[in-house]
Amino acid sequence: MLVPLPKMGDHQSKNAQGLVDAGAATVLRDQDCTADTLMTALEHILTPTVQHQMAAAARSLGHVHADDEIVQVCLQVAK
């Protein structure tokens, strides 16, 4: 669950949207975040089915060898 900070501009919300669209996260707006809404949201995302779905969605977004590719680009640029 992501709770973008409103005082940081809208970039946190925009960054979160990609994860939400993929099914890898949910967003709770800061102004809507109360003890009750947080508890309800956590109860939902902590159910085994939702956890499994969100984890699979998050894995699908990953790039397993990104670190190696970044190193190779840096080495090429440094030459």
Secondary structure, 3 states (H helix, E strand, C coil): CECCCHHHCCHHHHHHHHHHHHCCCCECCHHHCCHHHHHHHHHHHCCHHHHHHHHHHHHHHCCCCHHHHHHHHHHHHHC
